[in-house]
Amino acid sequence: MAHGGVVATALDEAMSLCVHQQTLAFTAHFEMDLHGPAPLEMRIELEARIDRREGRKLWASAEALGEGGVVATGSALFVEAAR
């Protein structure tokens, strides 16, 4: 099974890539819920989206999807880099 920290890293990276399509921002807060195991031989697809933006703050969420459904969900607050 994949370590939960690896799954967390993948979710954070997916959200970061999504946010970086709009602006340069850094993860300020991250939360994850594991919903099931992530076997190493199983393909995991990541889906990320920006949920809302207020000034320099962006909230994003992501899902890790395996063959049996949702493996993990995550949400994060990103803060845009000062210019």
Sequence and secondary structure as in RCSB ss.txt:
>XXXX:A:sequence
MAHGGVVATALDEAMSLCVHQQTLAFTAHFEMDLHGPAPLEMRIELEARIDRREGRKLWASAEALGEGGVVATGS
ALFVEAAR
>XXXX:A:secstr
   HHHHHHHHHHHHHHHHTTT  EEEEEEEEEE S   TTS  EEEEEEEEEETTEEEEEEEEEETTEEEEEEE
EEEEE   
